Amino acid sequence: MAASPELQDQIRQLPHRPGVYKYFGDEDTIIYVGKAIDLRKRVSSYFTKQDHNKKTQQLVRNIRRIEFTIVDSESDAFLLENNLIKQHQPKYNILLKDGKTYPYLLLTNERFPRLIPTRTKRPGDGHYYGPYANVTGMNLLLELMRALYPLRTCTYNLSEANIEAGKFKVCLEYHIGNCKGPCVGNQDEETYNQYIQQIRQILNGDLRLPKQYFRERMAQAAQEQQYELAHQFKVKLDKLDEFQSKSTIVNANLTNIDVFAIASNEKSAFISYLKVMNGSIVLTQSVEVQKKLDEPDDEILAVLVMQMREEFESESKEILTNVALLPLPLPGVAVAQPQIGDKRKLLELSLKNVLYLRKEKESMNDRSKDLNEVRIMETIKKDLRLTELPKHIECFDNSNFQGDNPVAAMVCFRNARPSKKDYRHYHIKTVIGPNDFDSMYEVVTRRYRRLTDEGASLPQLVIVDGGKGQLSMAVKAIKDLGLWGQMAVIGIAKRLEEIYVPNDPLPLYIDKKSESLRLFQRMRDEAHRFGITFHRDRRDAGTLKTELTDVKGLGPVTADKLLLKFKSVKKIRELSEAELVTEVGKAKARILVEYFAQTDAAV
């Protein structure tokens, strides 16, 4: 698609250097942000390449203005692009937008710190752990901490002065054994801070120090014959073991690794993220993003890795992925696609998650389509008062150019979907001249005589393109074959989209927004397309030629369209210029008017 003169001037000003470009659409809003090693070459390719998909073509049509920023390297371009996408959220860029505020665990920086859940981060309040993709998992972790350690939950200011002044009284948590009462001086700060140190290690995924602590205390209590106290430490040790068993243990030697896997289809990309700390998977998250411009997997994953690492505050120095070459400008971070060993098993686990997500989504879409199609067939059954669900529908359309080489097309829909293997073309054999009615009789007869001879199933509904005349001939053909009553038949008139049924002079009213009418129109248009393609193939083979194909500037598609609708050049010649404009637009209407004027003058 060629650029406008204004855009061409802007493209010529682009340098052959790395940078970021911004496309602006209507109302001067940013609609796309991209990066490039060579800005001029990359931007020019949008307007010179011929094989863009429809989404990219739509983007190019909407570009009104271009801006650019030069950077020193490709990695700088990547980072700037990522920031601009998050800031402006352009229409045609992929962006992870799930609308969630993930929860954290906050270890406050108070004297006798508290461990509390929160969804807001305020600098200076303490150290935040998370975010956690799963609230239930976070709550289980919080319950574990409170079961292992007697932490306070009150919001009192436990300064030394306040405690010595006796400003506080113990609460119910103290009486049921969940708190040791630091508010009244019953617990010293040093012991409490030992608990906090162990909690920090557990939240960081390291259970070695807490387990060693409880094991030593249990052994000491048993040696001193304090068996009840030893049992309490054993219970806490068991809770840690249980928590560790529920975590996916990979390998204690694998620390601080991010694992990303991607799988995609035509419309969406699915990404799985595993966060590994101290040999355990501490976070899993799977997401789906809609493709905007048919982006390749490596481009999508590069964007999502940056966003998800930032979202979940990862500082790992190693990333595993199933994409061979992932362009990530992360200094000091190694990106690899492992082939063997424990790291490969980790990657396969992530890939298993993402493939499961894709399968589930596609299965849901298929179920949704099935339900949608059943609903459409139920609507048709109700609108036409049919006795059975129209799972098999066939639609006929006749085509001819000035009576020469008449052909017909039949399209078949099964369960409200096109069944292209059942489409059929017909050469009209028994009719001479432009006779739509007799042509319809012939093709309907040929179609259902063959189905009957082959013992094949008949459709529940037959649609003919045309009004009462074409409908009556289709009905006559079915009656002559002895099949009347085995199929419902309707006609759809082009002009007002009226539906005619046999033995009723008045059209059947169907709501213009009805799914029934939309499907009938779709089938009629599909039959038109199928028939026109057949005509064009024959014309290209040199077997079909009309006067209109000689009109310079008109084109075969426009000629086919006019002749298919008006059936002859004579009728087209009789149209006013305003009527031609309605059919083919101003430019081609003017070409036709001038052509007809020249040929009339020559006569």
C-alpha positions as CSV (number, residue, x, y, z in Angstrom):
1,M,0.0,0.0,0.0
2,A,1.6,3.3,-1.1
3,A,2.1,6.0,1.4
4,S,0.5,9.4,1.0
5,P,2.8,12.3,-0.2
6,E,2.9,13.6,3.4
7,L,4.0,10.3,4.8
8,Q,6.5,9.8,2.0
9,D,8.1,13.1,3.0
10,Q,8.3,11.9,6.6
11,I,9.8,8.5,5.6
12,R,12.5,10.3,3.6
13,Q,13.6,12.2,6.7
14,L,14.1,9.0,8.7
15,P,17.7,8.1,9.4
16,H,19.4,4.8,8.8
17,R,20.0,4.3,12.5
18,P,18.5,2.3,15.4
19,G,15.5,3.8,17.1
20,V,11.8,3.7,17.9
21,Y,9.0,4.9,15.6
22,K,5.5,5.9,16.6
23,Y,2.5,5.8,14.2
24,F,-0.3,8.3,14.9
25,G,-3.8,7.8,13.7
26,D,-7.0,10.0,13.7
27,E,-7.2,12.5,16.5
28,D,-3.4,12.4,16.7
29,T,-3.4,9.3,19.0
30,I,-0.6,6.8,19.0
31,I,-1.8,3.6,17.4
32,Y,1.5,1.7,17.1
33,V,5.0,1.8,18.6
34,G,7.8,-0.2,17.0
35,K,11.6,-0.6,17.2
36,A,14.1,-1.0,14.4
37,I,17.8,-1.4,13.7
38,D,17.4,0.8,10.6
39,L,14.4,3.2,11.1
40,R,14.0,4.1,7.4
41,K,14.2,0.6,6.1
42,R,11.8,-0.7,8.7
43,V,9.1,2.0,8.3
44,S,9.4,1.9,4.5
45,S,8.6,-1.8,4.5
46,Y,5.1,-1.2,5.8
47,F,4.3,0.7,2.6
48,T,6.3,-1.3,0.1
49,K,5.7,-5.0,1.0
50,Q,2.9,-6.7,-0.8
51,D,2.3,-9.6,1.5
52,H,1.0,-7.9,4.7
53,N,-1.8,-9.6,6.5
54,K,-5.2,-7.9,6.8
55,K,-4.5,-6.5,10.3
56,T,-1.2,-4.9,9.1
57,Q,-3.0,-3.5,6.1
58,Q,-5.6,-2.0,8.4
59,L,-2.8,-0.4,10.5
60,V,-1.1,1.1,7.4
61,R,-4.4,2.6,6.2
62,N,-4.9,4.3,9.6
63,I,-1.4,5.9,9.8
64,R,-1.6,9.7,9.5
65,R,1.7,10.8,11.0
66,I,5.1,9.3,12.0
67,E,7.5,10.3,14.8
68,F,10.8,8.7,15.7
69,T,13.5,8.7,18.4
70,I,17.1,7.7,17.7
71,V,18.9,5.5,20.3
72,D,22.4,4.1,20.5
73,S,21.7,0.4,20.2
74,E,19.0,-2.2,19.6
75,S,18.7,-3.0,23.3
76,D,18.1,0.7,24.1
77,A,15.4,0.7,21.4
78,F,13.8,-2.4,23.0
79,L,13.6,-0.8,26.4
80,L,12.2,2.5,25.1
81,E,9.6,0.6,23.0
82,N,8.5,-1.3,26.0
83,N,8.1,1.8,28.1
84,L,6.2,3.7,25.4
85,I,3.8,0.7,24.9
86,K,3.0,0.6,28.6
87,Q,2.6,4.4,28.7
88,H,0.4,4.9,25.7
89,Q,-1.2,1.4,25.3
90,P,-1.5,1.7,21.4
91,K,-4.3,-0.1,19.7
92,Y,-2.1,-2.3,17.5
93,N,0.5,-3.3,20.1
94,I,0.4,-6.4,22.2
95,L,0.1,-5.5,25.9
96,L,-0.6,-7.6,29.0
97,K,-3.7,-6.0,30.4
98,D,-5.4,-8.3,32.9
99,G,-6.7,-5.5,35.2
100,K,-5.5,-7.3,38.3
101,T,-3.9,-5.9,41.4
102,Y,-1.8,-8.8,42.8
103,P,-1.5,-9.2,46.5
104,Y,1.7,-9.0,48.6
105,L,2.8,-10.1,52.0
106,L,4.2,-7.1,53.9
107,L,6.7,-7.6,56.7
108,T,6.5,-4.2,58.5
109,N,9.5,-2.3,59.6
110,E,8.0,-1.7,63.1
111,R,9.5,-2.8,66.4
112,F,8.1,-6.3,66.7
113,P,7.2,-6.5,62.9
114,R,3.9,-7.8,61.7
115,L,3.2,-10.0,58.6
116,I,0.1,-8.7,56.8
117,P,-1.5,-9.2,53.3
118,T,-1.9,-6.1,51.2
119,R,-2.6,-5.0,47.6
120,T,-1.0,-1.6,47.8
121,K,2.7,-0.8,48.0
122,R,3.9,2.2,50.0
123,P,7.6,2.8,50.2
124,G,8.9,2.8,53.8
125,D,6.2,0.6,55.3
126,G,8.5,-2.5,55.2
127,H,9.6,-5.3,53.0
128,Y,7.1,-6.7,50.4
129,Y,7.1,-10.3,49.3
130,G,5.3,-11.2,46.1
131,P,3.3,-10.4,44.2
132,Y,1.4,-13.6,44.4
133,A,-0.6,-14.7,41.3
134,N,-2.8,-16.9,43.5
135,V,-4.6,-15.4,46.6
136,T,-5.3,-18.8,48.0
137,G,-1.7,-19.8,47.9
138,M,-0.7,-16.5,49.6
139,N,-3.2,-17.0,52.4
140,L,-1.9,-20.6,53.0
141,L,1.6,-19.2,53.3
142,L,0.4,-16.6,55.8
143,E,-1.4,-19.2,57.8
144,L,1.8,-21.3,57.9
145,M,3.8,-18.4,59.2
146,R,1.3,-17.7,62.0
147,A,1.2,-21.4,62.9
148,L,4.9,-21.6,63.1
149,Y,5.7,-18.4,64.9
150,P,3.8,-16.4,67.5
151,L,3.5,-13.1,65.7
152,R,1.5,-10.2,66.9
153,T,-1.5,-9.0,64.8
154,C,-2.3,-5.8,66.7
155,T,-1.5,-2.3,65.4
156,Y,-0.1,-0.9,68.7
157,N,3.1,1.2,68.7
158,L,5.2,-1.1,70.8
159,S,8.0,1.3,71.7
160,E,10.0,0.6,74.8
161,A,8.5,3.7,76.5
162,N,4.9,2.6,75.7
163,I,5.5,-0.9,77.0
164,E,7.2,0.2,80.2
165,A,4.4,2.7,80.8
166,G,1.9,-0.2,80.7
167,K,-0.3,1.4,78.0
168,F,-1.5,-2.0,76.6
169,K,-3.3,-5.1,77.7
170,V,-3.0,-8.6,76.2
171,C,-5.8,-9.6,73.8
172,L,-7.5,-12.9,72.8
173,E,-4.6,-13.9,70.5
174,Y,-2.4,-14.1,73.7
175,H,-4.9,-16.2,75.6
176,I,-5.3,-18.7,72.8
177,G,-1.5,-19.0,72.3
178,N,-1.1,-17.2,69.0
179,C,0.9,-14.4,70.5
180,K,3.5,-14.2,73.4
181,G,2.4,-10.7,74.5
182,P,5.2,-8.4,73.5
183,C,2.8,-5.5,74.2
184,V,3.2,-6.2,77.9
185,G,6.8,-7.2,77.9
186,N,6.3,-11.0,78.0
187,Q,8.4,-11.5,74.9
188,D,11.9,-10.1,74.3
189,E,12.8,-8.4,71.1
190,E,15.8,-10.7,70.3
191,T,13.7,-13.9,70.3
192,Y,11.0,-12.2,68.2
193,N,13.6,-11.0,65.7
194,Q,14.9,-14.6,65.4
195,Y,11.4,-15.6,64.2
196,I,11.4,-12.7,61.7
197,Q,14.7,-13.8,60.3
198,Q,13.4,-17.3,59.7
199,I,10.2,-16.0,58.2
200,R,12.2,-13.9,55.8
201,Q,14.1,-17.1,54.7
202,I,10.9,-19.1,54.2
203,L,9.3,-16.3,52.1
204,N,12.5,-16.3,50.0
205,G,12.0,-20.0,49.4
206,D,14.8,-21.2,51.7
207,L,13.6,-23.7,54.4
208,R,17.0,-24.9,55.7
209,L,17.5,-22.5,58.6
210,P,13.9,-22.7,60.0
211,K,14.0,-26.5,59.8
212,Q,17.4,-26.6,61.5
213,Y,16.1,-24.3,64.2
214,F,13.0,-26.5,65.0
215,R,15.0,-29.7,64.8
216,E,17.6,-28.4,67.4
217,R,14.8,-27.2,69.7
218,M,13.0,-30.5,69.5
219,A,16.2,-32.5,70.3
220,Q,17.0,-30.1,73.2
221,A,13.5,-30.4,74.7
222,A,13.6,-34.2,74.4
223,Q,17.0,-34.3,76.1
224,E,15.6,-32.2,78.9
225,Q,12.6,-34.6,79.0
226,Q,10.2,-31.7,78.1
227,Y,8.3,-34.0,75.9
228,E,5.2,-31.8,75.4
229,L,7.5,-29.0,74.2
230,A,9.4,-31.4,72.0
231,H,6.1,-32.5,70.4
232,Q,5.2,-28.8,69.7
233,F,8.5,-28.4,67.8
234,K,7.9,-31.6,65.9
235,V,4.4,-30.4,64.8
236,K,6.0,-27.2,63.5
237,L,8.7,-29.2,61.7
238,D,6.0,-31.4,60.2
239,K,4.2,-28.3,58.9
240,L,7.4,-27.1,57.2
241,D,7.9,-30.6,55.6
242,E,4.2,-30.5,54.4
243,F,4.6,-27.0,52.9
244,Q,7.8,-28.2,51.1
245,S,6.1,-31.3,49.8
246,K,3.3,-29.1,48.3
247,S,5.9,-26.9,46.5
248,T,7.2,-28.3,43.3
249,I,10.8,-29.2,44.1
250,V,13.0,-29.1,41.1
251,N,16.6,-29.2,42.2
252,A,18.1,-27.5,45.2
253,N,21.0,-26.4,43.0
254,L,18.7,-24.4,40.7
255,T,18.2,-21.0,42.2
256,N,16.5,-17.9,40.9
257,I,15.4,-18.9,37.5
258,D,12.6,-17.6,35.3
259,V,11.0,-20.1,32.9
260,F,8.8,-18.9,30.0
261,A,7.1,-21.0,27.4
262,I,4.9,-19.8,24.5
263,A,2.4,-21.6,22.2
264,S,0.1,-19.7,19.8
265,N,-2.6,-20.1,17.2
266,E,-3.9,-17.7,14.5
267,K,-5.6,-15.4,17.0
268,S,-3.9,-15.7,20.3
269,A,-0.6,-16.4,22.1
270,F,-0.5,-18.3,25.4
271,I,2.4,-17.8,27.8
272,S,3.3,-19.8,30.9
273,Y,5.7,-18.3,33.6
274,L,7.4,-20.3,36.3
275,K,9.4,-18.5,39.0
276,V,12.0,-20.8,40.6
277,M,13.7,-19.9,43.9
278,N,16.1,-22.1,45.9
279,G,15.0,-25.2,44.0
280,S,11.3,-24.7,44.3
281,I,8.6,-23.2,42.0
282,V,7.3,-20.4,44.1
283,L,5.0,-18.8,41.5
284,T,3.1,-19.9,38.3
285,Q,1.1,-17.8,36.0
286,S,-0.4,-18.5,32.6
287,V,-1.9,-15.8,30.4
288,E,-3.5,-15.3,27.0
289,V,-2.9,-12.3,24.8
290,Q,-4.7,-11.4,21.5
291,K,-2.5,-11.0,18.5
292,K,-2.8,-7.6,16.9
293,L,-0.6,-7.9,13.7
294,D,0.1,-11.6,13.4
295,E,3.3,-11.2,15.4
296,P,5.8,-14.1,15.6
297,D,6.3,-15.9,18.9
298,D,9.7,-14.4,19.6
299,E,8.4,-10.8,19.4
300,I,5.4,-11.6,21.6
301,L,7.4,-13.5,24.2
302,A,10.1,-10.7,24.4
303,V,7.4,-8.2,25.3
304,L,5.7,-10.5,27.8
305,V,8.9,-11.5,29.5
306,M,9.7,-7.9,30.2
307,Q,6.2,-7.1,31.5
308,M,5.8,-10.2,33.7
309,R,9.3,-9.9,35.2
310,E,8.4,-6.4,36.2
311,E,4.9,-7.3,37.4
312,F,6.2,-10.1,39.6
313,E,9.4,-8.3,40.6
314,S,11.9,-10.9,39.3
315,E,15.6,-10.3,39.7
316,S,16.7,-13.7,38.4
317,K,19.8,-13.8,36.2
318,E,18.8,-16.7,34.1
319,I,15.8,-17.2,31.8
320,L,14.8,-20.5,30.2
321,T,12.5,-20.4,27.2
322,N,11.3,-22.6,24.3
323,V,12.1,-19.9,21.8
324,A,15.5,-20.4,20.2
325,L,16.6,-16.8,19.9
326,L,14.9,-14.4,22.2
327,P,15.9,-10.8,21.7
328,L,16.1,-9.5,25.3
329,P,18.2,-6.4,26.2
330,L,18.8,-7.5,29.8
331,P,22.5,-7.0,30.7
332,G,23.8,-9.8,33.0
333,V,20.8,-12.1,32.3
334,A,21.5,-15.3,30.5
335,V,18.7,-16.6,28.1
336,A,18.9,-20.3,27.2
337,Q,16.8,-23.0,25.5
338,P,18.1,-26.1,27.5
339,Q,18.0,-29.5,25.7
340,I,18.8,-31.9,28.6
341,G,18.8,-32.2,32.3
342,D,16.8,-30.6,35.1
343,K,16.5,-27.3,33.3
344,R,15.0,-29.0,30.3
345,K,12.5,-30.7,32.6
346,L,11.6,-27.3,34.0
347,L,11.0,-26.0,30.5
348,E,8.9,-29.0,29.6
349,L,6.7,-28.4,32.7
350,S,6.2,-24.8,31.6
351,L,5.4,-25.9,28.0
352,K,3.0,-28.5,29.3
353,N,1.1,-25.8,31.2
354,V,0.9,-23.5,28.2
355,L,-0.2,-26.3,25.8
356,Y,-2.9,-27.3,28.3
357,L,-4.1,-23.6,28.4
358,R,-4.2,-23.4,24.6
359,K,-6.1,-26.7,24.3
360,E,-8.6,-25.5,27.0
361,K,-9.2,-22.2,25.3
362,E,-9.6,-23.8,21.9
363,S,-12.0,-26.4,23.3
364,M,-14.0,-23.6,25.0
365,N,-14.2,-21.7,21.7
366,D,-15.3,-24.9,19.9
367,R,-18.0,-25.5,22.5
368,S,-19.1,-21.9,22.1
369,K,-19.2,-22.2,18.3
370,D,-21.3,-25.4,18.6
371,L,-23.8,-23.7,21.0
372,N,-23.9,-20.7,18.7
373,E,-24.6,-22.9,15.6
374,V,-27.3,-24.8,17.4
375,R,-28.9,-21.5,18.4
376,I,-28.9,-20.3,14.8
377,M,-30.5,-23.5,13.5
378,E,-33.1,-23.3,16.3
379,T,-33.9,-19.8,15.1
380,I,-34.2,-20.9,11.5
381,K,-36.5,-23.7,12.5
382,K,-38.7,-21.3,14.5
383,D,-38.7,-18.5,11.8
384,L,-39.6,-20.9,9.0
385,R,-41.8,-23.1,11.1
386,L,-39.9,-26.2,10.1
387,T,-40.6,-29.6,11.6
388,E,-36.9,-30.5,12.1
389,L,-33.6,-28.8,12.8
390,P,-32.0,-27.6,9.5
391,K,-28.6,-29.2,9.9
392,H,-28.1,-29.5,6.2
393,I,-29.0,-26.5,4.0
394,E,-28.2,-26.0,0.3
395,C,-28.4,-22.7,-1.7
396,F,-28.6,-22.3,-5.6
397,D,-27.7,-19.4,-7.8
398,N,-27.8,-19.0,-11.6
399,S,-25.3,-16.9,-13.5
400,N,-25.0,-15.9,-17.2
401,F,-23.5,-13.2,-19.3
402,Q,-26.0,-12.0,-21.9
403,G,-27.4,-15.5,-22.1
404,D,-24.0,-17.0,-23.2
405,N,-22.5,-19.9,-21.3
406,P,-25.0,-20.0,-18.4
407,V,-23.7,-21.7,-15.3
408,A,-25.1,-22.3,-11.8
409,A,-23.6,-22.8,-8.4
410,M,-24.7,-24.7,-5.3
411,V,-23.2,-24.1,-1.8
412,C,-23.9,-26.4,1.1
413,F,-23.8,-25.6,4.9
414,R,-23.8,-28.3,7.5
415,N,-24.5,-27.3,11.1
416,A,-24.6,-23.6,10.0
417,R,-21.0,-23.9,8.7
418,P,-19.8,-24.0,5.1
419,S,-19.1,-27.6,3.9
420,K,-17.0,-26.7,0.9
421,K,-16.4,-30.3,-0.2
422,D,-20.1,-30.4,-1.0
423,Y,-20.1,-27.2,-3.2
424,R,-21.0,-27.9,-6.8
425,H,-20.7,-26.1,-10.2
426,Y,-23.2,-26.7,-13.0
427,H,-23.0,-26.0,-16.8
428,I,-26.6,-25.4,-18.0
429,K,-27.2,-28.0,-20.6
430,T,-30.9,-28.0,-21.6
431,V,-31.7,-24.2,-21.6
432,I,-30.9,-21.9,-24.5
433,G,-30.7,-18.2,-23.8
434,P,-31.0,-16.2,-20.6
435,N,-33.8,-18.1,-18.8
436,D,-33.3,-18.1,-15.0
437,F,-36.5,-20.1,-14.3
438,D,-35.7,-23.1,-16.6
439,S,-32.1,-23.0,-15.5
440,M,-33.2,-23.3,-11.9
441,Y,-35.5,-26.2,-12.7
442,E,-32.6,-28.0,-14.4
443,V,-29.9,-27.7,-11.7
444,V,-32.4,-28.5,-8.8
445,T,-33.5,-31.5,-10.8
446,R,-30.0,-32.7,-11.5
447,R,-28.8,-32.1,-7.9
448,Y,-31.6,-34.1,-6.1
449,R,-31.9,-36.8,-8.8
450,R,-28.2,-37.6,-8.2
451,L,-28.5,-37.5,-4.4
452,T,-31.5,-39.9,-4.7
453,D,-29.7,-42.2,-7.1
454,E,-26.7,-42.4,-4.8
455,G,-28.8,-42.9,-1.7
456,A,-27.4,-39.8,0.0
457,S,-29.2,-37.8,2.6
458,L,-31.3,-34.8,1.4
459,P,-31.1,-31.3,3.0
460,Q,-33.7,-30.2,5.4
461,L,-33.8,-26.8,3.7
462,V,-33.3,-25.6,0.1
463,I,-32.7,-21.9,-0.7
464,V,-32.9,-20.4,-4.2
465,D,-31.6,-17.0,-5.1
466,G,-34.5,-15.2,-6.5
467,G,-38.2,-14.4,-6.0
468,K,-41.4,-16.2,-6.7
469,G,-40.5,-17.3,-10.3
470,Q,-37.3,-19.1,-9.3
471,L,-38.9,-20.6,-6.2
472,S,-41.8,-22.0,-8.2
473,M,-39.5,-23.7,-10.6
474,A,-37.4,-25.3,-7.8
475,V,-40.7,-26.5,-6.2
476,K,-41.8,-28.0,-9.5
477,A,-38.4,-29.8,-9.9
478,I,-38.7,-31.3,-6.4
479,K,-42.3,-32.4,-7.0
480,D,-41.4,-34.0,-10.4
481,L,-38.8,-36.0,-8.6
482,G,-41.4,-37.2,-6.0
483,L,-39.5,-35.5,-3.2
484,W,-42.1,-32.9,-2.2
485,G,-42.6,-32.9,1.6
486,Q,-39.1,-34.2,2.3
487,M,-37.4,-30.8,2.0
488,A,-38.4,-27.2,2.9
489,V,-37.9,-24.7,0.1
490,I,-37.6,-20.9,0.2
491,G,-36.5,-18.1,-2.1
492,I,-34.6,-15.0,-1.1
493,A,-35.2,-11.9,-3.4
494,K,-32.1,-9.7,-3.7
495,R,-33.7,-6.3,-3.8
496,L,-35.5,-6.1,-0.4
497,E,-34.1,-9.3,1.1
498,E,-37.6,-10.8,1.1
499,I,-38.2,-14.4,1.9
500,Y,-40.7,-16.3,-0.2
501,V,-42.3,-19.6,0.7
502,P,-44.3,-21.9,-1.6
503,N,-48.0,-21.2,-2.1
504,D,-47.9,-17.8,-0.4
505,P,-48.0,-14.7,-2.7
506,L,-46.8,-12.5,0.1
507,P,-43.2,-12.6,1.4
508,L,-42.4,-13.9,4.9
509,Y,-41.3,-11.2,7.3
510,I,-38.1,-12.0,9.2
511,D,-36.4,-9.4,11.4
512,K,-33.6,-7.8,9.5
513,K,-31.3,-8.4,12.5
514,S,-32.3,-12.0,12.7
515,E,-29.6,-14.7,12.7
516,S,-31.7,-16.6,10.2
517,L,-31.7,-13.9,7.6
518,R,-28.0,-13.2,8.2
519,L,-27.2,-16.9,7.5
520,F,-29.5,-16.9,4.4
521,Q,-27.7,-13.8,3.1
522,R,-24.3,-15.3,3.8
523,M,-25.2,-18.4,1.8
524,R,-26.6,-16.4,-1.0
525,D,-23.4,-14.3,-1.1
526,E,-21.3,-17.4,-1.0
527,A,-23.2,-18.9,-3.9
528,H,-22.6,-15.6,-5.8
529,R,-18.9,-15.8,-5.1
530,F,-18.6,-19.4,-6.0
531,G,-20.5,-18.8,-9.3
532,I,-18.5,-15.7,-10.2
533,T,-15.2,-17.6,-9.6
534,F,-16.4,-20.3,-12.0
535,H,-17.3,-17.6,-14.6
536,R,-13.9,-15.9,-14.2
537,D,-12.0,-19.2,-14.6
538,R,-13.9,-19.9,-17.8
539,R,-13.3,-16.4,-19.1
540,D,-9.6,-16.6,-18.3
541,A,-9.5,-19.9,-20.3
542,G,-10.8,-17.9,-23.3
543,T,-14.2,-19.4,-23.4
544,L,-16.3,-16.4,-22.3
545,K,-16.1,-12.9,-23.5
546,T,-18.5,-9.9,-23.2
547,E,-18.6,-6.4,-24.5
548,L,-17.8,-5.0,-21.0
549,T,-14.5,-6.8,-20.8
550,D,-13.2,-4.5,-23.6
551,V,-14.0,-1.3,-21.7
552,K,-10.7,0.2,-20.7
553,G,-10.5,0.9,-16.9
554,L,-13.5,-1.2,-15.9
555,G,-11.9,-4.6,-15.0
556,P,-13.3,-8.1,-15.0
557,V,-14.6,-8.1,-11.4
558,T,-16.8,-5.0,-12.1
559,A,-18.0,-6.5,-15.4
560,D,-18.9,-9.8,-13.7
561,K,-20.7,-7.9,-10.9
562,L,-22.8,-5.8,-13.3
563,L,-23.7,-8.6,-15.7
564,L,-24.5,-11.0,-12.8
565,K,-27.0,-8.5,-11.4
566,F,-28.5,-7.0,-14.6
567,K,-28.0,-10.0,-16.9
568,S,-27.2,-8.1,-20.1
569,V,-25.2,-5.1,-21.4
570,K,-28.5,-3.7,-22.8
571,K,-30.0,-3.3,-19.3
572,I,-26.8,-1.8,-18.0
573,R,-26.8,0.7,-20.9
574,E,-30.3,1.8,-19.8
575,L,-29.2,2.7,-16.3
576,S,-28.7,6.4,-15.4
577,E,-25.4,7.7,-14.2
578,A,-26.7,8.0,-10.6
579,E,-27.8,4.3,-10.7
580,L,-24.3,3.3,-12.0
581,V,-22.6,5.3,-9.2
582,T,-24.6,3.3,-6.7
583,E,-23.4,0.1,-8.2
584,V,-19.7,0.8,-9.1
585,G,-18.8,4.2,-7.7
586,K,-18.3,7.6,-9.4
587,A,-15.1,6.9,-11.4
588,K,-16.2,3.6,-13.0
589,A,-19.7,5.0,-13.6
590,R,-18.2,7.9,-15.6
591,I,-16.1,5.4,-17.6
592,L,-19.2,3.5,-18.5
593,V,-21.3,6.6,-19.4
594,E,-18.5,7.8,-21.7
595,Y,-18.1,4.4,-23.3
596,F,-21.8,4.0,-24.0
597,A,-22.0,7.6,-25.4
598,Q,-19.1,6.8,-27.8
599,T,-20.6,3.5,-29.0
600,D,-24.0,5.1,-29.5
601,A,-22.5,7.9,-31.5
602,A,-20.6,5.4,-33.7
603,V,-23.9,3.7,-34.5
